[in-house]
Amino acid sequence: MVDDILLRKLADKTHMDQWTRLINSVDASQFQIYPSMVFVPEDVTDVINICQYAYGKETPLTPRGGGTGLLGQALTKGIVVDISKHLNRIIETDENHVVVEPGVVKAVLDKELKKKGKFLPPDPSSSNFCTIGGMIANNSSGAHTLQYGSTIDFVEELDVVYSDGSKSTIGSSIELDQRCTSLLPIVLTKLGLIAASFPDTSKNSSGFRLDALIRNGSYFPQRVFAAAEGTLGIITKAKLRTVDIPQFVTLLVCVFFNLVGLLQSVPKILSFRPSAVELLSFGHLSSDMGQHIEKGLTDLPTIYVELCGESMARLEQQVDRCRSALKQRCISIELLSDTTSCNAAWKERRNSLNHILRVSDGNKKAIGIIEDTVVKPSLLEEYIPFVQGIYDKYKLDYVMYGHIGNGNIHTRPLINVQSVQGERVLEHLAGEVFLKVKELNGSISAEHGDGLARSRYIGEMFGVDTYRLFVQVKKIFDKKNIMNPGKKCCLLSKTI
Ligand SMILES: Cc1cc2nc3c(=O)[nH]c(=O)nc-3n(C[C@H](O)[C@H](O)[C@H](O)COP(=O)(O)OP(=O)(O)OC[C@H]3O[C@@H](n4cnc5c(N)ncnc54)[C@H](O)[C@@H]3O)c2cc1C
């Protein structure tokens, strides 16, 4: 009764029409789920109220930002809470920080920070649409994560609303709330297990990031929300660290004779401490599909190597050394240093996925399941030919590109998942590739997350004991399993 009075109070922010539900039934994944309603909060009090309502009714609640998630993270048959419409202010900036509401779009924030010579380095290709809340919840990253780190490395403080409607501010120098207090001993008593079961990679968005909570004897509870996909609480405010925009930047466009030479060169390139090393799209496509994306595909294996610094003279020396080290293996190395050329080159790289997502041949589409694996860069020589071998085995066309400097490869097979056979192939392919990723101590997701597509693999990837820890974490923060159920780990029988 109280719940229904509450809902009536929130009626003008609640949408149950077919059109709004349709828009919110999809994201950038291959899934579609209609929510029962879409709630558009105007302030934190609205967020608290809708949480209290959902808690009372035991209805699933899923926060949503730009809806650009690639694995169905923001989809639910319960209530979608659209954070992007109103909770999108940049609240304040100081020398090294910015405080924002979670619905602010990354590109809007970039523009504002640029005026002060600052930036927030994680740079997803979807920056024109994705929100800071979504970036934190997926622990997003991008080309410049190689030098600077992923979103998790920039989150200093968070305001969150938990599923029961209680509100908390979380940070390493803030008094711990009851949930973050309960989390601490779980992590402290299992540091060995966590170290042994987490991937040995420079980025990871799979599972809960228990490996990042204790550093140099300090506890960073806010980091448990990074990569949590809205399963622990709704972020309503974030304080993020910002850094100076580098003074001088040079981009080398290196075209290699072959992929083997490219992969063998990665560890050497990394010794020059580049700010980004990116693989441009290549693939194997039958002629029909090739026409669709040939514009966005390279014929020969090509990478971007970006070097940056505060001294032009030192940067030039570094560029020369890097060029000499690569020239034997490259057909050409083009040097770009003016802003217009660099921006044009980066635009091409940023559009890789946009282009690929549009490819279809009848019911065959570029499907994301193994599209975000990461291994140590020195292992790519073994890993990439392995994946190509699996594609050959199942006679699949594919595309491949990504953040090769981090060992993070974005690759998608073209499969008809409407057919039983296509679904079966995808299942086998994922099983075989993920097993290899585990053997190489990598992760099934470097930056895109687990969502609907990959959450079921988490137990196998981390092992049963660590999966139990994840379940404990979920119980601490959301014991009734209200917040985005079915993502990350499963509690009770409730799904999505
Ligand atoms: C063309 C394209 C290119 C992309 N390139 C990249 C890339 O380079 N790097 C990369 O990392 N990703 C990339 N992505 C994936 C995606 O854009 C990012 O993960 C992005 O950060 C998601 O943000 P969003 O606002 O769209 O989140 P949504 O999709 O709306 O939500 C993602 C998750 O965040 C949760 N969430 C949203 N807001 C909140 C909140 N306030 N509190 C708690 N949880 C919340 C949702 O519940 C959901 O689980 C790309 C996607 C596309 C379509």
Ligand as a Chemical Component Dictionary entry (heavy atoms), coordinates in Angstrom:
data_LIG
# 
_chem_comp.id                   LIG 
_chem_comp.type                 NON-POLYMER 
_chem_comp.pdbx_formal_charge   0 
_chem_comp.three_letter_code    LIG 
# 
loop_
_chem_comp_atom.comp_id 
_chem_comp_atom.atom_id 
_chem_comp_atom.alt_atom_id 
_chem_comp_atom.type_symbol 
_chem_comp_atom.charge 
_chem_comp_atom.model_Cartn_x 
_chem_comp_atom.model_Cartn_y 
_chem_comp_atom.model_Cartn_z 
_chem_comp_atom.pdbx_ordinal 
LIG C1  C1  C 0 30.604 1.917  -30.749 1  
LIG C2  C2  C 0 31.003 1.576  -29.331 2  
LIG C3  C3  C 0 32.322 1.715  -28.952 3  
LIG C4  C4  C 0 32.716 1.406  -27.644 4  
LIG N1  N1  N 0 34.021 1.566  -27.292 5  
LIG C5  C5  C 0 34.407 1.305  -26.026 6  
LIG C6  C6  C 0 35.771 1.506  -25.633 7  
LIG O1  O1  O 0 36.618 1.946  -26.414 8  
LIG N2  N2  N 0 36.107 1.226  -24.352 9  
LIG C7  C7  C 0 35.200 0.763  -23.450 10 
LIG O2  O2  O 0 35.566 0.540  -22.306 11 
LIG N3  N3  N 0 33.906 0.573  -23.801 12 
LIG C8  C8  C 0 33.484 0.830  -25.051 13 
LIG N4  N4  N 0 32.182 0.637  -25.406 14 
LIG C9  C9  C 0 31.231 0.105  -24.402 15 
LIG C10 C10 C 0 30.438 1.203  -23.647 16 
LIG O3  O3  O 0 30.274 2.331  -24.454 17 
LIG C11 C11 C 0 31.112 1.603  -22.341 18 
LIG O4  O4  O 0 31.150 0.511  -21.470 19 
LIG C12 C12 C 0 30.412 2.783  -21.653 20 
LIG O5  O5  O 0 31.215 3.284  -20.629 21 
LIG C13 C13 C 0 29.033 2.479  -21.121 22 
LIG O6  O6  O 0 28.474 3.693  -20.663 23 
LIG P1  P1  P 0 26.899 3.974  -20.732 24 
LIG O7  O7  O 0 26.645 5.276  -20.095 25 
LIG O8  O8  O 0 26.399 3.816  -22.103 26 
LIG O9  O9  O 0 26.379 2.798  -19.794 27 
LIG P2  P2  P 0 25.083 1.888  -19.947 28 
LIG O10 O10 O 0 25.217 1.006  -21.130 29 
LIG O11 O11 O 0 23.870 2.722  -19.846 30 
LIG O12 O12 O 0 25.224 1.019  -18.642 31 
LIG C14 C14 C 0 26.351 0.186  -18.451 32 
LIG C15 C15 C 0 26.307 -0.389 -17.043 33 
LIG O13 O13 O 0 26.479 0.672  -16.118 34 
LIG C16 C16 C 0 25.444 0.659  -15.139 35 
LIG N5  N5  N 0 25.219 2.047  -14.732 36 
LIG C17 C17 C 0 24.939 3.117  -15.517 37 
LIG N6  N6  N 0 24.807 4.215  -14.769 38 
LIG C18 C18 C 0 25.005 3.843  -13.483 39 
LIG C19 C19 C 0 24.970 4.518  -12.241 40 
LIG N7  N7  N 0 24.710 5.819  -12.158 41 
LIG N8  N8  N 0 25.192 3.804  -11.119 42 
LIG C20 C20 C 0 25.473 2.485  -11.161 43 
LIG N9  N9  N 0 25.504 1.804  -12.306 44 
LIG C21 C21 C 0 25.279 2.459  -13.458 45 
LIG C22 C22 C 0 24.277 0.009  -15.849 46 
LIG O14 O14 O 0 23.358 -0.573 -14.953 47 
LIG C23 C23 C 0 24.979 -1.035 -16.681 48 
LIG O15 O15 O 0 25.215 -2.177 -15.909 49 
LIG C24 C24 C 0 31.753 0.931  -26.707 50 
LIG C25 C25 C 0 30.423 0.806  -27.107 51 
LIG C26 C26 C 0 30.048 1.117  -28.398 52 
LIG C27 C27 C 0 28.619 0.967  -28.785 53 
# 
loop_
_chem_comp_bond.comp_id 
_chem_comp_bond.atom_id_1 
_chem_comp_bond.atom_id_2 
_chem_comp_bond.value_order 
_chem_comp_bond.pdbx_ordinal 
LIG C1  C2  SING 1  
LIG C2  C3  SING 2  
LIG C2  C26 DOUB 3  
LIG C3  C4  DOUB 4  
LIG C4  N1  SING 5  
LIG C4  C24 SING 6  
LIG N1  C5  DOUB 7  
LIG C5  C6  SING 8  
LIG C5  C8  SING 9  
LIG C6  O1  DOUB 10 
LIG C6  N2  SING 11 
LIG N2  C7  SING 12 
LIG C7  O2  DOUB 13 
LIG C7  N3  SING 14 
LIG N3  C8  DOUB 15 
LIG C8  N4  SING 16 
LIG N4  C9  SING 17 
LIG N4  C24 SING 18 
LIG C9  C10 SING 19 
LIG C10 O3  SING 20 
LIG C10 C11 SING 21 
LIG C11 O4  SING 22 
LIG C11 C12 SING 23 
LIG C12 O5  SING 24 
LIG C12 C13 SING 25 
LIG C13 O6  SING 26 
LIG O6  P1  SING 27 
LIG P1  O7  DOUB 28 
LIG P1  O8  SING 29 
LIG P1  O9  SING 30 
LIG O9  P2  SING 31 
LIG P2  O10 DOUB 32 
LIG P2  O11 SING 33 
LIG P2  O12 SING 34 
LIG O12 C14 SING 35 
LIG C14 C15 SING 36 
LIG C15 O13 SING 37 
LIG C15 C23 SING 38 
LIG O13 C16 SING 39 
LIG C16 N5  SING 40 
LIG C16 C22 SING 41 
LIG N5  C17 SING 42 
LIG N5  C21 SING 43 
LIG C17 N6  DOUB 44 
LIG N6  C18 SING 45 
LIG C18 C19 SING 46 
LIG C18 C21 DOUB 47 
LIG C19 N7  SING 48 
LIG C19 N8  DOUB 49 
LIG N8  C20 SING 50 
LIG C20 N9  DOUB 51 
LIG N9  C21 SING 52 
LIG C22 O14 SING 53 
LIG C22 C23 SING 54 
LIG C23 O15 SING 55 
LIG C24 C25 DOUB 56 
LIG C25 C26 SING 57 
LIG C26 C27 SING 58 
# 
